[in-house]
Amino acid sequence: MSSTEFTESTGLADSARELADGRTTSTQQVSAALERIEASQSTLNAFRHLRATEALAEAAEADRRLAAGERLPLLGVPVAVKDDTDVAGMPTYFGCRGDLPAATADGEAVRRLRAAGAVIVGKTNSCELGQWPFTEGPAFGATRNPWNTGHTPGGSSGGSAAAVAAGLVPAALGSDGAGSIRIPAAWTHLVGIKPQRGRISVHPHHDAFQGLTVNGPLARTVADAALLLDVVAGPHPGDPHRPPPVAASAAAGRDPGRLRIALAWRPPLTLTGTAPHPDVRRAVTALAEALARLGHQVEEARPRYGLIGLGFVPRATAGIAELAALHPEPALLDPRTRSALRTGTRLGGRVVRAARAREVRQQRRIGALFHTPRVGARFDVLLTPTTAAPPPRIGTFDGLSAWRTDVAITEACPYAWPWNVLGWPGINVPAGFTPDGLPVGAQLLGPSRSEELLISLAAQLEADQRWYEHRPPVPTGS
């Protein structure tokens, strides 16, 4: 694939405006997206399935609606969703091999996308059951990073991240159970929002991965990510978590005010002795300096993570076990998945209930960073690296045992998962590049229901850093 083989997509909001203004048609946008995907598939391998025939028919219908004067937030705009999300008529493989039945109905997030007029062009690759921060497996091969195809785009929402970073689609949905939106966003130079638990429905799941996993947007800009969040936010009638609504797009246009920002280098206890790679530390330090220059008070701090891993491991493995047990051909699952299945089965029931019962105490302890009784407000936002390392090379994790894989991914990605345990929001923002041109990112993390503040701060930082001006070069395998 060369840079001349296709023209990149415009952003999500710009695509919607061009359609509403009559400067292009949905048929043109969708056809171009499908052509870009096909041209890139042998190199990037971002998609598991396309809906070419259905998407073109829906685009033609969107053009009729636009011509009749109808206006919706994303009417006629092509988008992609991760292959853990039900789209009626398509199997939800979630990175697995085997024959799975087609979903009979859309998941709630997809229903809301359609209600906003979006055209879903296909489903993007994920690693098996979303377990790892790389998107590789025997079911589909390796999804590659548009910035350097010798490296992973991250995972588990690596297909969505690669598709947006390469300009195949203007935005995509991913999911995040331990950093699976924020990590690939960091490694592909994107904005990735992990919203508050319940902000976007995970239906048809009741409480995905024991409350760890949420759905969220990946986009090149804060405004585009906020628009997609506004479109898909909201509960299904049966959802257990129902936070009050937010106005993400409005927040992207507001000044955040002068904030106190805690900069934390030390990750939670993982027994790996992980420290940020020098290139990561340099990039995040520069971002902290930019925040200080913008008028914020930035201080180093240490969140009191405690033994938060005791609340994560049982819930994560139980979630894998619940999904793996539904697979019609378990022998086709990765040996590491079968190991997690056994662990999750052992730790299910009482151990998982105990882990979930710890959440309130964990929220109170870590939340003291933001507000302490009798002391009051301390910090408004926590800034950390999103990952400890730049994106690894394709194949780095091949042939490792379950234990060695867990150790290796914990060494590379120790920062993101605590916020899944807490259920609180976070945003990855691009932090720059290594000397070799590989992207790295930083997290803006907040207390419960703080999406609007985080989005406002991210938008202010984006206006200063202008990270959206950087696009991937012609992909290489170096």
RANORQUI-V122395 format. One record per helix or strand of 2 or more residues. SS is the DSSP state (2 for helix, 1 for strand). FROM is the first residue (numbers start at 0). TO is the last residue. If there is no record, write none. Layout:
SS;FROM;TO
SS;FROM;TO
//
This chain:
2;11;19
2;25;39
1;46;49
2;51;66
1;77;81
2;107;114
1;118;123
2;127;129
1;135;136
1;140;141
1;143;144
1;147;151
2;157;164
1;170;175
2;181;187
1;190;193
2;207;210
1;213;218
2;221;231
2;247;251
1;259;262
2;277;292
1;296;299
2;308;323
2;329;331
2;334;346
2;349;356
2;358;366
1;370;371
1;375;376
1;380;384
2;401;411
2;417;421
1;425;432
1;438;444
2;450;464
2;466;468
//
